[in-house]
Amino acid sequence: MAAPIVTQHPDADKPRFEAHVDGRLAGYAEYLVAGVRVVFTHTEVDPAFEGQGVGGALARAALDWVRTTGELEAVPVCPFVAGWIHRHPDYADLVTPALRPQFQR
């Protein structure tokens, strides 16, 4: 499998990051922006691509975007994104301060 290519679609009805593999939509991570908070609401990976790093590529790209803005905070409502942050604690600093203790080790 080729590495997923992740792109951001902020102007869609439901803003999201999409991962494509060999030209095929392999998964997406939806989010909402509310002030300085980016609420990650849902992540879905096509069953044909499960276990191949697509979800992780989506989470990493989305959280890297939060980091590059320098002003946004992540609110990981989506269980997949929350779990990914737990497994990658170097991203815990991006979580909104009220929730951050849940993600720090």
N, CA, C and O atoms as a GROMACS GRO file, in nm:
protein
  420
    1MET      N    1   0.084  -0.118   0.000
    1MET     CA    2   0.000   0.000   0.000
    1MET      C    3   0.089   0.124   0.000
    1MET      O    4   0.188   0.131   0.073
    2ALA      N    5   0.053   0.220  -0.080
    2ALA     CA    6   0.122   0.349  -0.081
    2ALA      C    7   0.087   0.425   0.047
    2ALA      O    8  -0.017   0.400   0.108
    3ALA      N    9   0.173   0.515   0.086
    3ALA     CA   10   0.146   0.597   0.205
    3ALA      C   11   0.024   0.686   0.178
    3ALA      O   12   0.007   0.735   0.067
    4PRO      N   13  -0.059   0.706   0.281
    4PRO     CA   14  -0.175   0.793   0.263
    4PRO      C   15  -0.133   0.937   0.234
    4PRO      O   16  -0.037   0.987   0.291
    5ILE      N   17  -0.207   1.001   0.146
    5ILE     CA   18  -0.189   1.143   0.118
    5ILE      C   19  -0.304   1.214   0.188
    5ILE      O   20  -0.420   1.193   0.154
    6VAL      N   21  -0.271   1.299   0.285
    6VAL     CA   22  -0.373   1.366   0.366
    6VAL      C   23  -0.386   1.511   0.322
    6VAL      O   24  -0.287   1.583   0.309
    7THR      N   25  -0.510   1.552   0.298
    7THR     CA   26  -0.539   1.690   0.260
    7THR      C   27  -0.648   1.746   0.351
    7THR      O   28  -0.731   1.672   0.403
    8GLN      N   29  -0.645   1.876   0.368
    8GLN     CA   30  -0.744   1.943   0.452
    8GLN      C   31  -0.850   2.007   0.363
    8GLN      O   32  -0.819   2.064   0.258
    9HIS      N   33  -0.976   1.996   0.406
    9HIS     CA   34  -1.089   2.055   0.334
    9HIS      C   35  -1.168   2.142   0.431
    9HIS      O   36  -1.274   2.102   0.478
   10PRO      N   37  -1.118   2.263   0.461
   10PRO     CA   38  -1.181   2.347   0.563
   10PRO      C   39  -1.311   2.412   0.519
   10PRO      O   40  -1.389   2.456   0.604
   11ASP      N   41  -1.338   2.419   0.390
   11ASP     CA   42  -1.455   2.490   0.342
   11ASP      C   43  -1.574   2.400   0.313
   11ASP      O   44  -1.677   2.446   0.264
   12ALA      N   45  -1.562   2.272   0.341
   12ALA     CA   46  -1.672   2.179   0.317
   12ALA      C   47  -1.784   2.202   0.417
   12ALA      O   48  -1.766   2.270   0.518
   13ASP      N   49  -1.903   2.145   0.388
   13ASP     CA   50  -2.014   2.154   0.484
   13ASP      C   51  -1.971   2.101   0.620
   13ASP      O   52  -2.007   2.156   0.724
   14LYS      N   53  -1.894   1.994   0.617
   14LYS     CA   54  -1.834   1.940   0.739
   14LYS      C   55  -1.683   1.945   0.716
   14LYS      O   56  -1.629   1.859   0.646
   15PRO      N   57  -1.614   2.044   0.774
   15PRO     CA   58  -1.469   2.053   0.754
   15PRO      C   59  -1.402   1.922   0.795
   15PRO      O   60  -1.439   1.861   0.895
   16ARG      N   61  -1.303   1.881   0.718
   16ARG     CA   62  -1.237   1.755   0.750
   16ARG      C   63  -1.102   1.743   0.682
   16ARG      O   64  -1.067   1.817   0.590
   17PHE      N   65  -1.027   1.646   0.732
   17PHE     CA   66  -0.905   1.602   0.669
   17PHE      C   67  -0.939   1.472   0.598
   17PHE      O   68  -1.012   1.388   0.653
   18GLU      N   69  -0.889   1.453   0.477
   18GLU     CA   70  -0.913   1.330   0.402
   18GLU      C   71  -0.781   1.262   0.372
   18GLU      O   72  -0.680   1.328   0.344
   19ALA      N   73  -0.782   1.130   0.379
   19ALA     CA   74  -0.666   1.050   0.342
   19ALA      C   75  -0.701   0.970   0.217
   19ALA      O   76  -0.803   0.901   0.213
   20HIS      N   77  -0.617   0.981   0.117
   20HIS     CA   78  -0.635   0.906  -0.007
   20HIS      C   79  -0.516   0.812  -0.025
   20HIS      O   80  -0.402   0.846   0.003
   21VAL      N   81  -0.547   0.693  -0.072
   21VAL     CA   82  -0.444   0.594  -0.104
   21VAL      C   83  -0.470   0.549  -0.248
   21VAL      O   84  -0.578   0.502  -0.280
   22ASP      N   85  -0.370   0.564  -0.331
   22ASP     CA   86  -0.384   0.528  -0.473
   22ASP      C   87  -0.508   0.590  -0.536
   22ASP      O   88  -0.578   0.526  -0.614
   23GLY      N   89  -0.536   0.717  -0.501
   23GLY     CA   90  -0.648   0.789  -0.559
   23GLY      C   91  -0.783   0.758  -0.499
   23GLY      O   92  -0.885   0.812  -0.542
   24ARG      N   93  -0.787   0.671  -0.400
   24ARG     CA   94  -0.913   0.629  -0.338
   24ARG      C   95  -0.926   0.689  -0.198
   24ARG      O   96  -0.829   0.691  -0.123
   25LEU      N   97  -1.045   0.738  -0.164
   25LEU     CA   98  -1.068   0.791  -0.030
   25LEU      C   99  -1.057   0.676   0.069
   25LEU      O  100  -1.136   0.582   0.065
   26ALA      N  101  -0.958   0.684   0.158
   26ALA     CA  102  -0.934   0.577   0.255
   26ALA      C  103  -0.988   0.611   0.393
   26ALA      O  104  -1.013   0.521   0.474
   27GLY      N  105  -1.008   0.739   0.421
   27GLY     CA  106  -1.060   0.779   0.551
   27GLY      C  107  -1.068   0.929   0.564
   27GLY      O  108  -1.018   1.004   0.479
   28TYR      N  109  -1.132   0.972   0.673
   28TYR     CA  110  -1.143   1.116   0.698
   28TYR      C  111  -1.158   1.141   0.847
   28TYR      O  112  -1.199   1.053   0.923
   29ALA      N  113  -1.123   1.263   0.887
   29ALA     CA  114  -1.138   1.309   1.026
   29ALA      C  115  -1.211   1.443   1.020
   29ALA      O  116  -1.160   1.540   0.966
   30GLU      N  117  -1.331   1.446   1.078
   30GLU     CA  118  -1.412   1.569   1.077
   30GLU      C  119  -1.380   1.654   1.199
   30GLU      O  120  -1.342   1.602   1.305
   31TYR      N  121  -1.396   1.785   1.184
   31TYR     CA  122  -1.371   1.877   1.294
   31TYR      C  123  -1.459   2.000   1.280
   31TYR      O  124  -1.514   2.028   1.173
   32LEU      N  125  -1.471   2.073   1.389
   32LEU     CA  126  -1.538   2.203   1.392
   32LEU      C  127  -1.444   2.302   1.457
   32LEU      O  128  -1.370   2.265   1.548
   33VAL      N  129  -1.445   2.425   1.413
   33VAL     CA  130  -1.366   2.529   1.478
   33VAL      C  131  -1.463   2.620   1.553
   33VAL      O  132  -1.557   2.674   1.495
   34ALA      N  133  -1.437   2.635   1.682
   34ALA     CA  134  -1.518   2.722   1.768
   34ALA      C  135  -1.423   2.814   1.843
   34ALA      O  136  -1.366   2.776   1.945
   35GLY      N  137  -1.406   2.935   1.792
   35GLY     CA  138  -1.310   3.026   1.853
   35GLY      C  139  -1.169   2.972   1.835
   35GLY      O  140  -1.124   2.951   1.722
   36VAL      N  141  -1.099   2.950   1.946
   36VAL     CA  142  -0.962   2.896   1.939
   36VAL      C  143  -0.960   2.744   1.951
   36VAL      O  144  -0.853   2.684   1.950
   37ARG      N  145  -1.077   2.683   1.964
   37ARG     CA  146  -1.083   2.538   1.982
   37ARG      C  147  -1.117   2.467   1.850
   37ARG      O  148  -1.205   2.509   1.775
   38VAL      N  149  -1.044   2.359   1.826
   38VAL     CA  150  -1.074   2.270   1.714
   38VAL      C  151  -1.128   2.142   1.776
   38VAL      O  152  -1.056   2.068   1.842
   39VAL      N  153  -1.256   2.118   1.753
   39VAL     CA  154  -1.322   2.001   1.811
   39VAL      C  155  -1.319   1.889   1.708
   39VAL      O  156  -1.382   1.898   1.603
   40PHE      N  157  -1.243   1.783   1.739
   40PHE     CA  158  -1.236   1.667   1.649
   40PHE      C  159  -1.354   1.577   1.684
   40PHE      O  160  -1.358   1.519   1.793
   41THR      N  161  -1.449   1.565   1.591
   41THR     CA  162  -1.577   1.501   1.620
   41THR      C  163  -1.588   1.357   1.574
   41THR      O  164  -1.658   1.277   1.636
   42HIS      N  165  -1.520   1.322   1.465
   42HIS     CA  166  -1.541   1.188   1.410
   42HIS      C  167  -1.426   1.153   1.315
   42HIS      O  168  -1.382   1.236   1.235
   43THR      N  169  -1.380   1.030   1.326
   43THR     CA  170  -1.280   0.978   1.233
   43THR      C  171  -1.332   0.846   1.179
   43THR      O  172  -1.384   0.763   1.254
   44GLU      N  173  -1.319   0.828   1.050
   44GLU     CA  174  -1.365   0.703   0.989
   44GLU      C  175  -1.264   0.657   0.886
   44GLU      O  176  -1.214   0.736   0.806
   45VAL      N  177  -1.234   0.526   0.888
   45VAL     CA  178  -1.142   0.466   0.792
   45VAL      C  179  -1.218   0.356   0.719
   45VAL      O  180  -1.284   0.273   0.781
   46ASP      N  181  -1.206   0.355   0.588
   46ASP     CA  182  -1.267   0.249   0.507
   46ASP      C  183  -1.213   0.115   0.556
   46ASP      O  184  -1.092   0.101   0.575
   47PRO      N  185  -1.299   0.016   0.577
   47PRO     CA  186  -1.254  -0.114   0.627
   47PRO      C  187  -1.140  -0.175   0.545
   47PRO      O  188  -1.057  -0.248   0.599
   48ALA      N  189  -1.135  -0.147   0.416
   48ALA     CA  190  -1.028  -0.200   0.332
   48ALA      C  191  -0.891  -0.145   0.370
   48ALA      O  192  -0.789  -0.202   0.332
   49PHE      N  193  -0.888  -0.035   0.446
   49PHE     CA  194  -0.762   0.030   0.483
   49PHE      C  195  -0.734   0.025   0.633
   49PHE      O  196  -0.634   0.081   0.679
   50GLU      N  197  -0.820  -0.041   0.709
   50GLU     CA  198  -0.799  -0.047   0.854
   50GLU      C  199  -0.668  -0.119   0.886
   50GLU      O  200  -0.628  -0.213   0.817
   51GLY      N  201  -0.603  -0.072   0.991
   51GLY     CA  202  -0.478  -0.133   1.035
   51GLY      C  203  -0.358  -0.102   0.948
   51GLY      O  204  -0.254  -0.167   0.961
   52GLN      N  205  -0.371  -0.004   0.860
   52GLN     CA  206  -0.262   0.028   0.768
   52GLN      C  207  -0.209   0.170   0.789
   52GLN      O  208  -0.138   0.223   0.703
   53GLY      N  209  -0.243   0.231   0.902
   53GLY     CA  210  -0.188   0.362   0.935
   53GLY      C  211  -0.265   0.481   0.883
   53GLY      O  212  -0.220   0.595   0.897
   54VAL      N  213  -0.380   0.458   0.824
   54VAL     CA  214  -0.458   0.569   0.768
   54VAL      C  215  -0.511   0.659   0.880
   54VAL      O  216  -0.497   0.781   0.872
   55GLY      N  217  -0.570   0.599   0.982
   55GLY     CA  218  -0.622   0.678   1.094
   55GLY      C  219  -0.513   0.759   1.162
   55GLY      O  220  -0.533   0.876   1.195
   56GLY      N  221  -0.398   0.696   1.182
   56GLY     CA  222  -0.286   0.766   1.244
   56GLY      C  223  -0.237   0.882   1.159
   56GLY      O  224  -0.202   0.988   1.211
   57ALA      N  225  -0.234   0.861   1.028
   57ALA     CA  226  -0.192   0.969   0.937
   57ALA      C  227  -0.289   1.086   0.945
   57ALA      O  228  -0.248   1.202   0.939
   58LEU      N  229  -0.418   1.056   0.957
   58LEU     CA  230  -0.518   1.162   0.970
   58LEU      C  231  -0.500   1.239   1.100
   58LEU      O  232  -0.500   1.362   1.101
   59ALA      N  233  -0.487   1.166   1.211
   59ALA     CA  234  -0.471   1.231   1.341
   59ALA      C  235  -0.345   1.317   1.344
   59ALA      O  236  -0.348   1.431   1.390
   60ARG      N  237  -0.236   1.262   1.294
   60ARG     CA  238  -0.109   1.337   1.294
   60ARG      C  239  -0.121   1.465   1.211
   60ARG      O  240  -0.080   1.572   1.255
   61ALA      N  241  -0.177   1.455   1.091
   61ALA     CA  242  -0.190   1.572   1.004
   61ALA      C  243  -0.280   1.678   1.068
   61ALA      O  244  -0.248   1.797   1.064
   62ALA      N  245  -0.390   1.634   1.126
   62ALA     CA  246  -0.483   1.729   1.188
   62ALA      C  247  -0.418   1.800   1.307
   62ALA      O  248  -0.431   1.921   1.322
   63LEU      N  249  -0.350   1.724   1.391
   63LEU     CA  250  -0.287   1.784   1.509
   63LEU      C  251  -0.164   1.866   1.471
   63LEU      O  252  -0.135   1.967   1.536
   64ASP      N  253  -0.094   1.825   1.368
   64ASP     CA  254   0.017   1.908   1.319
   64ASP      C  255  -0.035   2.043   1.270
   64ASP      O  256   0.030   2.146   1.290
   65TRP      N  257  -0.151   2.043   1.207
   65TRP     CA  258  -0.213   2.169   1.164
   65TRP      C  259  -0.244   2.257   1.284
   65TRP      O  260  -0.218   2.377   1.282
   66VAL      N  261  -0.302   2.197   1.390
   66VAL     CA  262  -0.330   2.274   1.512
   66VAL      C  263  -0.201   2.336   1.563
   66VAL      O  264  -0.200   2.454   1.600
   67ARG      N  265  -0.093   2.258   1.567
   67ARG     CA  266   0.035   2.310   1.617
   67ARG      C  267   0.087   2.424   1.530
   67ARG      O  268   0.136   2.524   1.583
   68THR      N  269   0.078   2.411   1.399
   68THR     CA  270   0.136   2.514   1.312
   68THR      C  271   0.062   2.647   1.322
   68THR      O  272   0.120   2.751   1.293
   69THR      N  273  -0.065   2.645   1.361
   69THR     CA  274  -0.137   2.771   1.374
   69THR      C  275  -0.082   2.853   1.490
   69THR      O  276  -0.085   2.976   1.486
   70GLY      N  277  -0.032   2.786   1.592
   70GLY     CA  278   0.023   2.854   1.708
   70GLY      C  279  -0.080   2.918   1.799
   70GLY      O  280  -0.044   2.981   1.899
   71GLU      N  281  -0.208   2.902   1.767
   71GLU     CA  282  -0.310   2.969   1.849
   71GLU      C  283  -0.432   2.882   1.877
   71GLU      O  284  -0.517   2.921   1.957
   72LEU      N  285  -0.442   2.767   1.814
   72LEU     CA  286  -0.559   2.681   1.833
   72LEU      C  287  -0.533   2.574   1.939
   72LEU      O  288  -0.419   2.539   1.967
   73GLU      N  289  -0.642   2.524   1.997
   73GLU     CA  290  -0.638   2.417   2.097
   73GLU      C  291  -0.723   2.302   2.047
   73GLU      O  292  -0.829   2.324   1.988
   74ALA      N  293  -0.679   2.180   2.069
   74ALA     CA  294  -0.754   2.062   2.027
   74ALA      C  295  -0.850   2.016   2.136
   74ALA      O  296  -0.816   2.015   2.255
   75VAL      N  297  -0.970   1.979   2.094
   75VAL     CA  298  -1.068   1.917   2.183
   75VAL      C  299  -1.101   1.782   2.120
   75VAL      O  300  -1.184   1.774   2.029
   76PRO      N  301  -1.036   1.675   2.168
   76PRO     CA  302  -1.053   1.544   2.105
   76PRO      C  303  -1.178   1.470   2.154
   76PRO      O  304  -1.169   1.381   2.239
   77VAL      N  305  -1.294   1.507   2.100
   77VAL     CA  306  -1.419   1.438   2.132
   77VAL      C  307  -1.421   1.300   2.066
   77VAL      O  308  -1.473   1.205   2.123
   78CYS      N  309  -1.366   1.291   1.948
   78CYS     CA  310  -1.359   1.164   1.875
   78CYS      C  311  -1.272   1.065   1.952
   78CYS      O  312  -1.157   1.096   1.983
   79PRO      N  313  -1.324   0.947   1.984
   79PRO     CA  314  -1.246   0.848   2.060
   79PRO      C  315  -1.115   0.809   1.991
   79PRO      O  316  -1.015   0.782   2.058
   80PHE      N  317  -1.114   0.804   1.857
   80PHE     CA  318  -0.991   0.767   1.789
   80PHE      C  319  -0.883   0.872   1.810
   80PHE      O  320  -0.770   0.838   1.843
   81VAL      N  321  -0.917   0.999   1.791
   81VAL     CA  322  -0.818   1.106   1.808
   81VAL      C  323  -0.772   1.111   1.954
   81VAL      O  324  -0.653   1.129   1.980
   82ALA      N  325  -0.864   1.096   2.048
   82ALA     CA  326  -0.826   1.094   2.190
   82ALA      C  327  -0.730   0.980   2.218
   82ALA      O  328  -0.629   1.000   2.285
   83GLY      N  329  -0.759   0.862   2.168
   83GLY     CA  330  -0.670   0.748   2.188
   83GLY      C  331  -0.535   0.768   2.124
   83GLY      O  332  -0.433   0.728   2.179
   84TRP      N  333  -0.534   0.831   2.008
   84TRP     CA  334  -0.407   0.856   1.939
   84TRP      C  335  -0.320   0.952   2.021
   84TRP      O  336  -0.199   0.932   2.032
   85ILE      N  337  -0.382   1.054   2.080
   85ILE     CA  338  -0.306   1.147   2.164
   85ILE      C  339  -0.252   1.074   2.287
   85ILE      O  340  -0.139   1.099   2.328
   86HIS      N  341  -0.331   0.984   2.345
   86HIS     CA  342  -0.282   0.905   2.459
   86HIS      C  343  -0.158   0.825   2.420
   86HIS      O  344  -0.065   0.812   2.500
   87ARG      N  345  -0.156   0.772   2.300
   87ARG     CA  346  -0.041   0.692   2.254
   87ARG      C  347   0.075   0.778   2.206
   87ARG      O  348   0.186   0.728   2.188
   88HIS      N  349   0.051   0.906   2.184
   88HIS     CA  350   0.154   1.000   2.137
   88HIS      C  351   0.152   1.124   2.227
   88HIS      O  352   0.106   1.230   2.185
   89PRO      N  353   0.201   1.110   2.350
   89PRO     CA  354   0.189   1.218   2.449
   89PRO      C  355   0.260   1.348   2.411
   89PRO      O  356   0.236   1.451   2.473
   90ASP      N  357   0.346   1.344   2.310
   90ASP     CA  358   0.410   1.468   2.266
   90ASP      C  359   0.309   1.562   2.199
   90ASP      O  360   0.343   1.675   2.166
   91TYR      N  361   0.186   1.515   2.178
   91TYR     CA  362   0.080   1.600   2.124
   91TYR      C  363  -0.016   1.650   2.232
   91TYR      O  364  -0.107   1.727   2.203
   92ALA      N  365   0.003   1.606   2.357
   92ALA     CA  366  -0.088   1.644   2.466
   92ALA      C  367  -0.089   1.794   2.492
   92ALA      O  368  -0.189   1.848   2.538
   93ASP      N  369   0.020   1.862   2.461
   93ASP     CA  370   0.025   2.007   2.484
   93ASP      C  371  -0.073   2.084   2.395
   93ASP      O  372  -0.100   2.201   2.420
   94LEU      N  373  -0.125   2.019   2.292
   94LEU     CA  374  -0.220   2.084   2.202
   94LEU      C  375  -0.364   2.078   2.254
   94LEU      O  376  -0.450   2.153   2.208
   95VAL      N  377  -0.388   1.990   2.351
   95VAL     CA  378  -0.523   1.973   2.405
   95VAL      C  379  -0.559   2.094   2.489
   95VAL      O  380  -0.476   2.147   2.562
   96THR      N  381  -0.685   2.137   2.479
   96THR     CA  382  -0.732   2.251   2.556
   96THR      C  383  -0.699   2.231   2.704
   96THR      O  384  -0.713   2.120   2.755
   97PRO      N  385  -0.655   2.335   2.774
   97PRO     CA  386  -0.606   2.320   2.911
   97PRO      C  387  -0.700   2.246   3.006
   97PRO      O  388  -0.653   2.172   3.093
   98ALA      N  389  -0.830   2.263   2.993
   98ALA     CA  390  -0.923   2.196   3.084
   98ALA      C  391  -0.918   2.044   3.072
   98ALA      O  392  -0.946   1.974   3.169
   99LEU      N  393  -0.883   1.993   2.955
   99LEU     CA  394  -0.877   1.848   2.932
   99LEU      C  395  -0.736   1.792   2.934
   99LEU      O  396  -0.717   1.670   2.941
  100ARG      N  397  -0.637   1.878   2.929
  100ARG     CA  398  -0.498   1.835   2.913
  100ARG      C  399  -0.451   1.734   3.018
  100ARG      O  400  -0.380   1.641   2.982
  101PRO      N  401  -0.488   1.748   3.147
  101PRO     CA  402  -0.439   1.650   3.246
  101PRO      C  403  -0.475   1.505   3.212
  101PRO      O  404  -0.402   1.414   3.251
  102GLN      N  405  -0.584   1.483   3.142
  102GLN     CA  406  -0.623   1.348   3.103
  102GLN      C  407  -0.526   1.285   3.004
  102GLN      O  408  -0.521   1.163   2.989
  103PHE      N  409  -0.448   1.369   2.936
  103PHE     CA  410  -0.361   1.320   2.830
  103PHE      C  411  -0.213   1.325   2.866
  103PHE      O  412  -0.129   1.273   2.791
  104GLN      N  413  -0.181   1.385   2.978
  104GLN     CA  414  -0.040   1.395   3.017
  104GLN      C  415  -0.003   1.277   3.105
  104GLN      O  416  -0.084   1.228   3.184
  105ARG      N  417   0.120   1.232   3.089
  105ARG     CA  418   0.168   1.119   3.170
  105ARG      C  419   0.253   1.169   3.282
  105ARG      O  420   0.303   1.090   3.362
   0.00000   0.00000   0.00000
